[in-house]
């Protein structure tokens, strides 16, 4: 009977569960969202091709599927510069730009941070890897490091010095019982069996040509400078090839060997036969690394186009998993479940000329929109700063820092507004029309900040007429950025570059300027009481309060409706006690972004990581940095909470990552109650979620006899349970009931789930 009941309930919940949860990650877990279109390293391991970029991915030659890896699922760091596989030991070695090392074997990553953490002066860069007898010989800027992957330890280090200068080791190889190394002062050799290679006296100088690469092929020795390839026989050097570009990598194959060159003059792969004669050249690529899979098949790490298979070593076949277009992100927004990413940006409030456009994440799939993809009209539009969607017609609006307002209709026809009577160029710059922030009010009027113009706040009204507003600035400080609209329909606007915040009360008569009230918020009691005039961000919480993030903490406007009245409303500089010491809220932290979740908790982004604090700011609920989480950087640009899933997106200076948090937006009713996973397998130890609830609903779980197993209050529209009763034990297998109600009991709902 129990088995039949489980089957029936499983089928009943299956259809609703698949659609709602297919693209969601489990609560408390992370998901990376990185670009894969620029690849720096490539290697073959078994039946997979591995590609290294900001993070790592593999392509299976047998089942043709991609697997992506990041700090969220095994890697210890970001920015991969080198991948090399040793078939004898079975290890793939992953080298990062900061000299951190991971090794990969049997689907497990292990970290060796010794070189990264080495306390020496000068560069610790790792330039190449050579394998011999299951050891990895790492060529670094301070010496040759012998790594034992099996023991996860450094066996020994050889430091080569000449004229009291430590030589930079660029590459390493062996041939006929001798080690050879390419250094900043030429080529040196030593007997492989010498047990004292730490002693520089045991190394012999072959020549004094500073070189970058050295390798053995077909029982011959070759070395290369940044522009020339030589063969080396004894002490005799023979020039084989010279380029006006830059040699960036050399790799050997079964019969041929390869030179990748990339520079302003040309970018190509040079193919040389076993005699060292040029056999062929492949163009129209930008190679940074190569690996030979078969004599007529090579794979290339391309800076422009990602991982490329070159059939017949000529014909391109792209192998790039779906991902975000670029790791450079300025802003995040969402509409109707779709995440919108603005590529940005600005540098010290100057244009960057970024034409990457914008990107969307919809049901797990990334799409790119720019002049090369769907929107040719954006060829002259750069630096997208913000994105909003008009709920009346699904028109998309983009703020461009230089090219005004872009309106995109659902059929992708496009209108650009700039240098008009309302959207005006920056003072002193007759070319750029910089917009930074966009916000719709409840009446479908679109408000926008026009940085540096005489009228810093502009509105495109619902009837398609326009209006503009000026603030009492010094012209040289006519700054304008993020906009927030409070519950009284007042418009709050950050004035960056140390000006503060302005608030406009237009008394709901946009076209009547005579009744407008404007207040400027700065430091000092009676003037706004901000922590500092250097303001970065602003947001309204679910209680209607305005939170202002600055370079020195947070100010909270508890009575924003009174901001422009005679009594005014200064910011509260809240005193909190998060450790042994009390202090002002985030004092001495550069607060770059604040986001509010469904439970009114605040996600605080800074230049030193992320905090989740309670709705009243009294408690720290979670704390994330690069050291205790998969965050790729502690420098946060923007945080956005997905209202439906509760997933929190963090745009960092190194790319985008998300975390499935515990709170979602509350619903009007409990009718969409959903329990996941259902059934709960006996092996499952994760969080059980109950979502689709009214805000802060009372949630109770009982067994079939009515015995209470667990009770909680929802975080916004979602309640969570760790699967254990009040004694810390897993309940017995069977059917369990969920009873949900709002605070006055007017909205109730019952659900069921199975614990196997």
Residue pairs with C-beta under 8 A, 6 or more apart in sequence:
2 733
2 734
2 735
5 735
5 754
6 679
6 754
6 756
9 678
9 679
9 735
9 752
9 753
9 754
10 678
10 679
10 754
13 675
13 678
13 753
16 674
17 674
17 676
17 678
20 674
20 676
21 674
21 676
22 363
22 364
23 363
23 364
24 645
24 647
24 660
25 31
25 647
25 658
25 660
26 660
26 686
26 687
27 646
27 660
27 661
27 662
27 686
27 687
27 689
27 720
28 660
28 662
28 686
28 687
29 72
29 659
29 660
30 71
30 72
30 629
30 630
30 657
30 658
30 659
30 660
31 72
31 647
31 657
31 658
31 659
31 660
32 55
32 68
32 70
32 71
32 72
32 630
32 632
32 655
32 656
32 657
33 323
33 324
33 361
33 366
33 649
33 655
33 656
33 657
33 658
34 53
34 54
34 55
34 68
34 70
34 323
34 324
34 327
34 655
34 656
35 53
35 54
35 323
35 324
35 325
35 326
35 327
35 655
36 51
36 53
36 57
36 68
36 306
36 307
36 320
36 321
36 323
37 304
37 305
37 306
37 320
37 323
37 325
37 326
38 53
38 302
38 303
38 304
38 306
39 51
39 52
39 53
39 288
39 289
39 301
39 302
39 303
39 306
39 307
40 52
40 53
40 80
40 81
40 288
40 289
40 301
40 303
41 51
41 52
41 80
41 81
41 82
41 83
41 288
41 289
41 301
42 49
42 50
42 51
42 52
42 83
42 289
42 290
42 291
42 299
42 300
42 301
42 307
43 49
43 50
43 52
43 83
43 84
43 85
43 92
43 291
44 50
44 85
44 291
44 293
44 299
45 58
45 85
45 92
45 104
47 60
47 61
47 62
48 58
48 59
48 60
48 61
48 67
49 58
49 59
49 61
49 291
49 293
49 299
49 307
49 309
49 319
50 56
50 57
50 58
50 83
50 85
50 92
51 57
51 58
51 59
51 83
51 301
51 306
51 307
51 319
52 80
52 81
52 82
52 83
52 94
52 301
53 80
53 306
54 78
54 79
54 80
54 327
54 632
54 654
54 655
55 68
55 69
55 70
55 71
55 75
55 78
55 80
56 68
56 69
56 70
56 75
56 80
56 83
56 94
57 66
57 67
57 68
57 69
57 307
57 321
58 66
58 67
58 69
59 65
59 66
59 307
59 319
60 66
60 67
61 293
66 319
66 321
68 321
68 323
69 75
69 109
70 78
70 630
70 632
70 657
71 77
71 78
71 629
71 630
71 631
71 632
72 630
72 657
74 102
74 104
74 108
74 109
75 94
75 102
75 109
76 100
76 102
76 109
76 111
76 113
77 96
77 98
77 100
77 102
78 96
78 632
78 633
78 654
78 655
79 96
79 97
79 98
79 654
80 94
80 95
80 96
80 97
81 95
81 96
81 97
81 126
82 93
82 94
82 95
82 126
82 128
82 129
83 92
83 93
83 94
83 95
83 289
84 92
84 93
84 129
84 131
84 136
85 91
85 92
85 93
86 93
86 131
86 134
86 136
86 149
88 131
88 133
88 134
89 131
89 134
89 149
89 150
90 105
90 106
91 103
91 104
91 105
91 136
91 149
92 103
92 104
92 105
93 101
93 102
93 103
93 104
93 129
93 136
93 147
93 149
94 101
94 102
94 103
94 104
94 109
95 101
95 126
95 129
95 138
96 102
96 116
98 116
99 115
99 116
99 118
99 124
99 125
99 126
99 140
100 111
100 113
100 115
100 116
101 111
101 112
101 113
101 114
101 115
101 116
101 126
101 147
102 109
102 110
102 111
102 112
103 109
103 110
103 112
103 149
103 152
104 110
105 149
110 152
112 147
112 152
112 153
112 154
114 153
114 154
115 124
115 126
115 138
115 140
115 145
115 154
116 124
118 124
120 142
122 141
122 142
122 166
123 141
123 142
123 168
124 140
124 141
124 142
125 140
125 141
126 138
126 139
126 140
126 145
127 139
127 140
127 141
127 168
127 169
127 170
127 171
127 212
128 138
128 139
128 170
128 171
128 172
128 213
129 136
129 137
129 138
129 139
130 136
130 137
130 139
130 171
130 172
130 173
130 174
131 137
132 174
132 192
134 148
134 149
134 150
135 146
135 147
135 148
135 155
136 146
136 147
136 149
137 144
137 145
137 146
137 147
137 172
137 179
138 144
138 145
138 146
138 147
139 169
139 170
139 171
139 172
139 181
139 182
140 169
141 168
141 169
142 159
142 166
142 168
142 169
143 157
143 158
143 159
143 160
143 166
143 169
144 157
144 158
144 160
144 169
144 172
144 181
144 197
145 154
145 157
146 154
146 155
146 156
146 157
146 158
147 153
147 154
147 155
148 154
148 155
156 197
156 198
157 198
158 197
158 198
159 166
159 198
159 200
160 166
160 167
160 169
160 181
160 183
160 188
160 200
160 203
161 167
161 200
162 185
162 200
165 185
167 183
167 184
167 185
168 183
168 184
169 181
169 182
169 183
170 181
170 182
170 183
170 184
170 211
170 212
170 213
170 214
171 181
171 182
171 211
171 212
171 213
171 214
171 215
171 223
172 179
172 180
172 181
172 182
172 214
173 179
173 180
173 181
173 214
173 215
173 216
173 221
174 180
174 192
174 216
175 216
175 219
175 221
176 219
177 191
177 192
177 193
178 189
178 190
178 191
178 192
179 189
179 190
179 191
179 192
179 197
180 187
180 188
180 189
180 206
180 214
180 216
180 221
180 223
181 187
181 188
181 189
181 203
181 214
182 211
182 212
182 213
182 214
182 223
182 224
183 210
183 211
184 210
185 208
185 210
186 205
186 206
186 207
186 208
186 209
186 210
186 211
187 205
187 206
187 207
187 209
187 211
187 214
187 223
187 232
188 203
188 204
188 205
188 206
189 203
189 204
189 206
190 197
190 202
190 203
190 204
191 202
194 202
196 202
197 203
206 232
206 235
207 232
207 235
207 237
209 223
209 225
209 230
209 237
210 225
211 223
211 224
211 225
212 224
212 225
212 226
212 247
213 223
213 224
213 247
213 249
213 250
214 221
214 222
214 223
214 224
215 221
215 222
215 223
215 250
215 252
215 257
216 222
216 252
217 252
217 257
217 274
218 274
218 275
220 231
220 233
220 276
221 231
221 232
221 233
222 229
222 230
222 231
222 232
222 240
222 250
222 257
222 276
223 229
223 230
223 232
224 230
224 247
224 250
224 259
225 247
226 246
226 247
227 242
227 243
227 244
227 245
227 246
227 247
228 239
228 241
228 242
228 243
228 247
229 239
229 240
229 241
229 242
229 247
229 250
229 259
229 272
230 237
230 238
230 239
230 240
231 237
231 238
231 240
231 276
232 238
240 272
240 276
241 259
241 270
241 272
241 278
243 261
243 265
243 266
243 270
244 263
244 265
244 266
245 261
245 262
245 263
245 264
245 265
245 266
245 267
245 268
246 261
246 262
246 263
247 259
247 260
247 261
248 260
248 261
248 262
248 287
248 288
249 259
249 260
249 287
249 288
249 289
249 290
250 257
250 258
250 259
250 260
251 257
251 258
251 260
251 289
251 290
251 291
251 292
252 258
252 292
253 292
253 295
253 298
254 292
254 295
255 273
255 274
255 295
256 271
256 272
256 273
256 274
256 279
256 292
256 295
257 271
257 272
258 269
258 270
258 271
258 272
258 290
258 292
258 298
259 269
259 270
259 272
260 268
260 269
260 270
260 287
260 288
260 289
260 290
260 300
261 267
261 268
261 269
261 270
261 287
262 286
262 287
262 288
262 303
266 283
267 283
267 285
267 286
267 287
268 281
268 282
268 283
268 285
268 287
269 281
269 282
269 285
269 287
269 290
269 298
269 300
269 310
269 313
270 278
270 281
271 278
271 279
271 280
271 281
271 282
271 313
272 278
272 279
273 279
280 313
280 314
282 310
282 313
282 314
284 316
285 300
285 302
285 304
285 305
285 308
285 310
285 316
286 302
286 303
286 304
286 305
287 300
287 301
287 302
287 303
288 301
288 302
288 303
289 300
289 301
290 298
290 299
290 300
290 301
291 298
291 299
292 298
293 299
296 311
296 312
296 313
297 309
297 310
297 311
297 312
297 313
298 309
298 310
298 313
299 307
299 308
299 309
299 310
300 307
300 308
300 309
300 310
301 307
302 308
305 316
305 318
305 320
306 318
306 319
306 320
307 318
307 319
307 320
308 316
308 317
308 318
308 319
309 316
309 317
309 318
309 319
310 316
310 317
311 317
322 365
322 366
323 366
324 341
324 359
324 361
324 366
324 655
324 656
325 343
325 356
325 357
325 359
325 366
325 368
325 370
326 343
326 356
326 359
327 654
327 655
327 656
328 343
328 344
328 345
328 354
328 356
329 341
329 342
329 343
329 344
329 637
329 638
329 651
329 655
329 656
330 342
330 343
330 344
330 345
330 346
330 383
330 384
330 385
330 637
330 638
330 651
331 341
331 342
331 344
331 384
331 385
331 386
331 387
331 637
331 638
331 651
332 339
332 340
332 341
332 342
332 638
332 639
332 640
332 649
332 651
332 656
333 339
333 340
333 342
333 386
333 387
333 388
333 640
334 340
334 640
334 642
334 643
335 388
335 389
335 391
336 389
337 362
337 363
337 642
337 644
338 360
338 361
338 362
339 360
339 361
339 362
339 640
339 642
339 649
340 358
340 359
340 360
340 387
340 389
340 396
341 358
341 359
341 360
341 361
341 387
341 651
341 656
342 358
342 384
342 385
342 386
342 387
342 398
342 399
343 354
343 356
343 357
343 358
343 359
343 383
343 384
344 352
344 354
344 383
344 384
344 385
344 401
345 352
345 354
345 383
345 385
345 401
346 352
346 383
346 385
346 401
346 434
346 436
349 451
349 452
349 479
349 496
349 497
351 382
351 383
351 401
351 402
351 432
351 434
352 382
352 383
352 401
353 382
353 383
354 382
354 383
354 384
355 370
355 371
355 378
355 379
355 381
355 382
356 368
356 370
356 384
357 368
357 369
357 370
357 371
357 373
357 375
357 378
357 381
357 384
358 369
358 370
358 384
358 387
358 398
359 366
359 367
359 368
359 369
360 366
360 367
360 369
367 373
369 375
369 378
369 408
370 378
371 377
371 378
371 379
371 381
374 412
375 408
375 412
375 414
377 414
377 416
378 406
378 414
380 403
380 416
381 398
381 400
381 403
381 406
381 416
382 400
382 401
382 402
382 403
383 400
383 401
383 402
383 403
384 398
384 399
384 400
384 401
384 406
385 399
385 400
385 401
385 435
385 436
385 437
386 398
386 399
386 435
386 436
386 437
386 438
387 396
387 397
387 398
387 399
387 438
388 396
388 397
388 438
388 439
388 440
388 446
389 395
389 396
389 397
390 396
390 397
390 440
390 444
390 446
391 440
391 444
392 444
393 409
393 410
394 410
395 407
395 408
395 409
395 410
396 407
396 408
397 405
397 406
397 407
397 408
397 438
397 446
398 405
398 406
398 408
399 405
399 435
399 436
399 437
399 438
399 448
399 449
400 406
400 418
400 433
400 434
400 435
401 432
401 434
401 435
401 436
401 451
402 431
402 432
402 433
402 434
403 416
403 418
403 432
403 433
404 416
404 417
404 418
404 419
404 420
404 423
404 433
404 435
405 416
405 417
405 418
405 423
405 435
405 438
405 448
405 460
406 414
406 415
406 416
406 417
407 414
407 415
407 416
407 417
408 414
409 415
417 423
417 460
418 433
419 425
419 433
420 466
421 466
422 455
422 458
422 466
422 467
422 468
423 433
423 435
423 448
423 450
423 453
423 458
424 433
424 450
424 453
424 454
424 455
425 431
425 432
425 433
425 453
426 432
426 433
426 434
426 451
426 452
426 453
426 478
427 452
427 453
427 454
427 475
427 478
428 452
429 452
433 450
433 453
434 450
434 451
434 452
434 453
435 448
435 449
435 450
435 451
436 449
436 451
436 480
436 481
436 482
437 448
437 449
437 480
437 481
437 482
437 483
437 493
437 494
438 446
438 447
438 448
438 483
439 446
439 447
439 448
439 483
439 484
439 485
439 491
440 446
440 447
441 447
441 485
441 489
442 489
443 462
444 462
445 459
445 460
445 461
445 462
445 510
446 459
446 460
446 461
447 457
447 458
447 459
447 483
447 485
447 491
448 457
448 458
448 459
448 460
448 483
449 456
449 457
449 458
449 480
449 481
449 482
449 483
449 493
450 456
450 457
450 458
450 468
450 480
451 478
451 479
451 480
451 481
452 478
452 479
452 480
453 478
453 480
454 470
454 475
454 478
455 468
455 469
455 470
456 469
456 470
456 471
456 473
456 478
456 479
456 480
456 493
456 495
456 502
457 468
457 469
457 470
457 471
457 480
457 483
457 491
457 493
457 502
457 504
458 466
458 467
458 468
458 469
459 466
459 467
459 468
459 469
459 510
460 466
461 467
461 510
467 510
467 511
469 504
469 506
469 513
469 516
471 493
471 495
471 502
471 504
471 518
471 520
472 518
472 520
473 479
473 495
473 499
477 495
477 497
477 498
477 499
479 495
479 496
479 497
479 499
480 493
480 494
480 495
480 496
481 493
481 494
481 495
481 496
482 493
482 494
482 537
482 538
483 491
483 492
483 493
483 494
483 538
484 491
484 492
484 538
484 539
484 540
484 546
485 491
485 492
485 540
486 492
486 540
486 544
486 546
486 560
486 561
487 540
487 544
487 560
487 561
488 505
488 560
488 561
489 506
489 508
490 503
490 504
490 505
490 560
490 561
490 563
490 564
491 503
491 504
491 506
492 501
492 502
492 503
492 538
492 546
492 560
493 501
493 502
493 503
493 504
493 538
494 501
494 535
494 536
494 537
494 538
494 548
495 501
495 502
495 535
496 534
496 535
496 536
498 533
498 534
499 522
499 533
499 535
500 520
500 521
500 522
500 523
500 528
500 530
500 533
500 535
501 520
501 521
501 528
501 530
501 535
501 538
501 548
502 518
502 519
502 520
502 521
503 518
503 519
503 521
503 560
503 563
503 564
504 516
504 517
504 518
505 516
505 517
505 518
505 563
505 564
506 512
506 515
506 516
507 515
507 516
507 517
509 515
517 564
518 564
519 528
519 563
519 564
519 568
520 527
520 528
521 527
521 528
521 530
521 548
521 563
521 571
522 528
522 530
522 533
523 529
523 530
523 531
523 532
523 533
525 570
526 568
526 570
527 570
528 555
528 570
528 571
529 555
529 570
529 571
529 572
529 573
530 548
530 550
530 555
530 571
531 550
531 552
531 553
531 554
531 555
531 571
531 573
531 584
531 587
532 550
532 551
532 552
532 553
533 550
534 550
534 551
534 552
535 548
535 549
535 550
536 549
536 550
536 551
536 590
536 591
536 592
536 593
537 548
537 549
537 591
537 592
537 593
537 594
538 546
538 547
538 548
538 549
538 594
539 546
539 547
539 594
539 595
539 596
540 546
540 547
540 560
540 596
541 547
541 596
541 600
541 602
541 615
542 596
542 600
542 615
543 600
543 615
544 560
544 561
545 556
545 557
545 558
545 560
546 556
546 557
546 560
547 554
547 555
547 556
547 557
547 594
547 596
547 602
548 554
548 555
548 556
548 557
548 571
549 586
549 591
549 592
549 593
549 594
549 604
550 591
551 590
551 591
552 587
552 588
552 589
552 590
553 573
553 584
553 585
553 586
553 587
553 588
553 589
553 591
554 574
554 585
554 586
554 591
554 594
554 604
554 617
555 571
555 572
555 573
556 571
556 572
556 574
556 585
556 617
557 563
557 569
557 571
557 572
558 569
558 572
559 569
560 569
561 569
562 568
562 569
563 569
573 584
573 585
574 584
574 585
574 617
575 582
575 583
575 584
575 585
576 582
576 583
576 584
576 585
576 617
576 618
577 583
578 620
585 617
586 604
586 606
586 611
589 604
589 606
589 607
589 608
590 606
590 607
590 608
591 604
591 605
591 606
592 605
592 606
592 607
592 635
592 636
592 637
592 638
593 603
593 604
593 605
593 636
593 637
593 638
593 639
594 602
594 603
594 604
594 605
594 639
595 602
595 603
595 605
595 639
595 640
595 641
595 648
596 602
596 603
596 641
597 603
597 612
597 641
597 646
597 648
597 661
597 663
597 664
597 715
597 716
598 641
598 643
598 646
598 663
598 664
598 665
598 666
598 695
598 715
598 716
598 717
598 718
599 615
599 662
599 663
599 696
599 714
599 715
599 716
600 615
600 716
601 612
601 613
601 614
601 615
601 621
601 663
601 715
602 612
602 613
602 614
602 615
602 617
603 610
603 611
603 612
603 639
603 641
603 648
604 610
604 611
604 612
604 613
604 639
605 636
605 637
605 638
605 639
605 650
606 634
606 636
607 634
607 635
607 636
608 625
608 634
609 623
609 624
609 625
609 626
609 631
609 634
609 636
610 622
610 623
610 624
610 625
610 631
610 636
610 639
610 650
611 620
611 622
611 623
611 624
612 620
612 621
612 622
612 623
612 661
613 619
613 620
613 621
614 621
624 631
624 659
625 631
625 634
626 632
626 633
626 634
629 659
630 657
631 650
631 652
631 657
632 652
632 654
632 655
632 657
633 652
633 653
633 654
633 655
634 652
635 652
635 653
635 654
636 650
636 651
636 652
637 651
637 652
637 653
638 650
638 651
639 648
639 649
639 650
639 651
640 648
640 649
640 651
641 647
641 648
641 649
641 661
641 663
642 648
642 649
642 658
643 664
643 665
644 664
644 665
645 660
645 664
646 660
646 661
646 662
646 663
646 664
646 691
646 716
646 718
647 658
647 659
647 660
647 661
648 658
648 659
648 660
648 661
649 656
649 657
649 658
650 656
650 657
650 658
650 659
662 687
662 715
662 718
662 720
663 715
663 716
663 717
663 718
664 691
664 715
664 716
664 717
664 718
665 695
665 716
665 717
666 693
666 694
666 695
666 696
666 697
666 714
666 716
666 717
667 692
667 693
667 694
667 695
667 717
668 694
669 694
669 747
669 749
670 692
670 693
670 694
670 697
670 740
670 741
670 742
670 747
670 748
670 749
671 692
671 749
672 691
672 692
673 690
673 691
673 692
673 693
673 738
673 740
673 749
673 751
674 690
674 691
674 692
674 751
675 688
675 689
675 690
675 738
675 751
675 752
675 753
676 688
676 689
676 691
677 684
677 688
678 753
678 754
679 753
679 754
679 755
679 756
680 688
680 723
680 753
680 754
680 755
680 756
681 756
682 733
682 755
682 756
684 723
685 723
686 723
687 720
687 721
687 722
687 723
688 720
688 721
688 722
688 723
688 753
689 718
689 719
689 720
690 699
690 714
690 718
690 719
690 720
690 721
690 738
690 740
690 751
691 717
691 718
691 719
692 717
693 699
693 714
693 717
693 718
693 719
693 740
693 749
694 714
694 717
694 740
694 742
694 747
695 714
695 716
695 717
696 713
696 714
696 715
696 716
696 742
696 743
697 713
697 714
697 717
697 719
697 740
697 741
697 742
697 747
698 711
698 713
698 714
698 740
698 741
698 742
698 743
699 711
699 712
699 713
699 714
699 719
699 738
699 739
699 740
700 708
700 710
700 711
700 738
700 739
700 740
701 708
701 709
701 710
701 711
701 721
701 736
701 737
701 738
701 739
702 708
702 709
702 736
702 737
702 739
703 709
703 731
703 732
703 734
703 735
703 736
703 737
704 734
704 735
704 736
704 737
709 725
709 726
709 731
709 736
710 721
710 725
710 726
712 719
712 720
712 721
713 719
723 730
723 731
723 755
724 730
724 731
725 731
730 755
731 755
732 755
733 754
733 755
733 756
734 754
734 755
735 752
735 753
735 754
736 752
736 753
736 754
736 755
737 750
737 751
737 752
738 750
738 751
738 752
738 753
739 748
739 749
739 750
740 748
740 749
740 750
740 751
741 747
741 748
741 749
742 748
